[in-house]
Every structure is written in C-alpha cells, then in structure tokens.
Amino acid sequence: MSSTATFTFADLFAGVGGFHAALHAAGGTWAFASEIDRAAAAVYDHNWLRPLREAAAELPAGVDRFAVSGDIVELTDPSVAVPHADVLAGGFPCQPFSKSGFQRGMDETRGTLFWNIARILAEPAVRPSVVLLENVRNLAGPRHRDTTFRTIVRTLRELGYRTADAPAVFSPHLLPRELGGRPQVRERVFILAHHVGTDVSMDPSTRDDPIVSTRGLAFDWSKERWDLAADLPLQLDAEVPDKYSLESAELKMIQTWDSLLTEVAASLEPGERLPGFPIWYDAFKPVADAEDEIEAAALMGDPIPRWKQDFLRKNAAFYERHRGVIDRFAPILDSFPPSRRKFEWQAGEHRPLGDTIMHFRPSGIRAKRPDYVPALVAITQTSILGERRRLTPREAARLQGLPDWFEFSQSSPDTGVSVPQTDAASYKQMGNGVNVGAAYYVFREYVNRHRHEIPAHIVAAVDASPTNPDVRLARPVTR
C-alpha cells in the first residue's frame, strides 16, 4: 500500500495535540484545529503547525492559514465556520446535559459543547466521514450512561452516523508498548462513529459492540509486565534538575508514614495486608469515643453520613489494634498539615514507600504499585517516585505518548525563537490531554472493522500506518 495515502483531520478541543499525534501517525494530514486555552494553543502551534508553515509550498485546499482557531462556540454558532475534514476528533468537556423535557436530537444537547460538534456534523458541506471523540470514564458510569451518553448516541444516529450502543472504554496501560501503550492507568471513554446515512444508522440491525473494552483484548498482555523505569523510560536521576526533588518537609512526611506502616505491617497476621481504606490521624481514637461522636451528632439533629460513620469506626478499630505504634508517632503526625495526616495504601503487599509511586493529594497521601502510574491530572498532583523526586514534564509527556522532540514551548511571533513555558502549565496540559497510543489504537481498530463503509482513502492510509504510532512519531512532523 502506498505510503502517501492520507486523509485530512480536524482537531477540536485540541489541547497540545494528542489527537494530532495519533491521527498523523495513522496517515492523516492536518486541516483544522480549535483550542480556547491560549497557552495550550501556542504549544500546539509550536510543535505541529510551525513545521508545516516552514515546509509547505502551499496550503491544503480549503485551509486559509496554518493556525489554531479559538473558541469552538464562536466557530459553530450561529453558523459553522469549520472547514471539511475526513476525520473529526475531539476530547470535548463533559458538561451537564439539559433534562428539561428530554427533547429529541440536537435540541437536547443545546448548552453543551457536544452540541457544537453536532452542528458541524449536521452541515453537509463540512460533514466528516469518521468521528473520534474522547471523554472521562464517568461518561459511561451509572450517573451518565442512560442520560448523557444515550443522548450523544441518539444524536449521532439521527445525523446519519453509525455508532455503538456502548462506548469503548480503554486505558494505555492495557496496551503493550509495541502497540503504543504506556504505563499509565487512564481509563477513558472513546466514542467512534462513521457516516452512513440515516437509513442505515437508525436501523437496529446496525447496532455494534464497542470497538474495544478493558476486557477481552485481542493481544496477550498483562499490566503487571510494565517496568516503569525501562518502558517509559524514566529519566536518569543524575540528569533531572534539583527542582523536581522532594523538599525536606515532604521527605519527613514520607519517612514518618513509612516507619509507622512498616511497624504496623510487622504485626499483621500471615497473608493479612495493610488496610485499603484511608487511615486518618484525626480519626485515631478508641472505638467507644468514635461511637460517642456518632451518637452525639445524631442527638444534635446533625447525623453523620453512613459512609463517614463506617470510616470513623474502621479508623477507631485500626487505632485500638495498633495504638502502641501510633501513639509514638502522634507528636510528629500532629505537626503535619491536615491533608498530610491521612494516608491511603493501594500498593498491594507492604513494601517500603521508597518502592512505590505516591501522590500528594488534597485528600491525603496515596501510595500505589511501582510498575505503572495513576492517571495524570490537570492540577499539581504530580506522581512521586518513592523518596526521590517528582515526575518531570518530559516523563509526563512520555506517559501521554508524545515523542521526545515535543517541546513545552511556544514560538516568539517576533523572533521565532522557542520560549519554554512553566512546569505548572505543562503538567496541566498533560493532565488534560488524550493519550496518543490509546487514541491511535481505537481509531485504527475502528477503521479496520468498518472498512467496507469508510472511504477507501482513509482505509488505505490506516493500512499503510505502522502498528506502533511511535514509529511514525520518531521524527518531527513535516509535510
């Protein structure tokens, strides 16, 4: 198959370009991007569009300029000002859908950003052949599955798009490294659809199963096989600037909890593990005192919620059992900020905290297994490698599948010189981003499954693409 086969793609809610990376690796050519956050748009432009401007003799048909457009709301209401592309991708924010009257179709999505996507799909002149959307796992959860998600599915079908009744739920840590996987637990909902016309899309016989799910994967891979240091890979500590090292106060908190948990673990019965519920210094009291607190609140007409009653009772029982150990650490724990007096163990069998991945969260310190990391989030909650340091922005970018030539910089409009941005902005962008390998995998699987209904040039481009997106992303994008 010719390596020059290609398709065009539009990148909505583009962030710094996770979908761009995935679709470029799949053989796509950029046609449009929209991103309201100026810092993210500048990084997108620096990495993806600046090389195209420098290399292009002329712009693609229908493209006025190589630039990131702004607010998608202004670009779709009252009229659509988005050019046609073969594939439309977007990690749209999940805003609450209006429930007033449960009107059908697009009217029900009004007031949400999915409505703006639907406006594009409804315009025959710009309508894409394939749609690739991503959202948080909760979109397929019990609160939203029968309302928000069902509305999206119905709207897509009413616009002539064939799509599954259930979403594709996927995480990069379920994908082997040779297929673009990464050691990051990042379950996300992917909604894929392709235009077939309403006669087919509304036919119940065309209802599909999700293209992929967290169960029943078509390859032999176990998440326990990840080696974070080798598979990410981690940067060598000697090469990491001191600013990513832990502060002395943070080290003291980790070392205190490590000593306490080590002594507690030594007193456990064979086969018994550290508690899975959060243990909280402020709730360490005798069981009788905890019961008195619960009873007093009820008598005052302000009963403690049932979940918190259970939490208080478990911590009281934990305290009574290990009181001899806990009381010795009490003076130190008492000096910690409230959010550091709570600890949550999610690392399996006991091990030193230096051999775990930790997060300093607003709700407390959490320890995880060391082979893969929790999902990156859009706040300063960077994963901590044992008692050493935080993950760097480069390592965060690797976790999202971005290549090492990707720069957290923007080009100066006056000089063209690269200007690095703050680490806080980079971490936020990675927490908001789509994982390249996961998006790449579900897109290629979808096109292959529906190749008889998808335009031949899109299928040809996907057929010509490597199984691992890293192969095509090894070098910066050029035309």
Steps between C-alpha positions, in 0.01 A plus 500: 500500500633841414659690785358822354136402570350762728183656638432839657403553861351778712615523861242652740577578868849428375707563812866458409432241231447147629244427230721673244784262589273194477337595169828615345648161591195334339575677171295816547568855386399800712215718373371688806548541873303681771616563857376772736793483745767735364795327665400158369427646155848656492665167584286327235602760244869473591516122465255421222428806284828692502677213316215489246524874437874470450475201265183570303522655156126548506212441741265202476178560308250687715758608758563873525792483737695269727371621835302380801151650507340603827167439671300227323177665616571807289601276208172306498231742618311659333669345195771238448841643408693173513640355176431148382728222615475124452538432871384716790659439840444666834525449874198713575433615858208311651253763611164402651233433241166674538228266628211741454244314293758254355452644153635286222816542297714811485262718699569287806874564471462880478705672770768232488815491293387177337229712336775695322646175368151397385466828310808408297371149434166642384657716226520296177781714358733442796373168636788259578492133408633377836460643851738424788399646837650450845371574848543408865415148621202633693315572176430126485435476875161445665421872532552583132475178300120511462475877456802683359658210312168379362423852376834515319438163334147595394617834360777336298256252352246767416779680314568186294794354694532135583624452855493244780244486778782492757821701510851367455667523841875471482825582680858518366631268772295218345687542171849351453786737433547368147144616417547845651398419859633684802524417874219739599156400629282738301159352430316715251184471295546505122199559278556406135256540213497516121249652262272253322172695470195471720356198317791295635582688821143473635469131408517290821687227312801732463553540873858398581698390800770743619816483294707423809449465876705436809408130471549256217796672332632345182863478612698322769597762752489538877522835676727336759771477233566875497838619618466875550872570495564312176170531314429870545799537532572706808769763470820425688493672840840655429350678198195636685529856639485545876169688477319166461649360821282478809523769764619412850149538644361259239777251572419518871134419432589203280759366742262532795218312327751245369627424850148479643370272223808276519441440871129441444573255218738305724212434743255371239398136471646291213317590179344812655553831323503863600148648498362611165296781654666837568652513847468841663690628798213736592269197532737296715307456828358214706196327354285617791591863429414459131160354591439790741579746219257329264225485764547861608469624143174310460359642825588853385292448185806500274567129439831395349454343153507121499816485287685722749374299795655193340821694438520616864434151635765341280761758602410460868541122475830546317617739773408266787679209336821697430483758776844420632658589167276794409536684831878514459458677164218727619714809577645497147171425324332775696743754351408411140248704297149345503537360148818315601351336809303260278657208316357258245682176420427359153832328437408135570727319743702721730820640360713804590349825376822553311386215274158649423348776289341768717269796458470794737128560458267757661335201670825349626805299396436199279745218423469282188686209344830604336451344155252752354370838608153639569335727244663837451266774620473867409612625841831489686473142622805369324597141564787457745759230441561353843702730723686655208317746278198591295443395143633762261293659221703294251400180679138619512514557123637149453212364709262666255682352202653823373846470339815638657531772233173647628574829681303676772576828328348762276663684215550873546293680232776759464816289489375143449715395797358225723387624841450228765185517714464433873495146636157567653357569154666187358364274775152647452513438125609140547224443755245635252640315202399185314740207500646460152535122503149436628344737243711351221407144587123554521497707179688240295288218643183687413602578144605139445173362634286733285729522198216401262305815602787750542649689202777303332767768538457500880525121507806509275677747728427289807616185319828674420555616859720307746347300786698718741446878470844563650654388169345787304541747787873440529564809289331843514199539272564653158295504183 
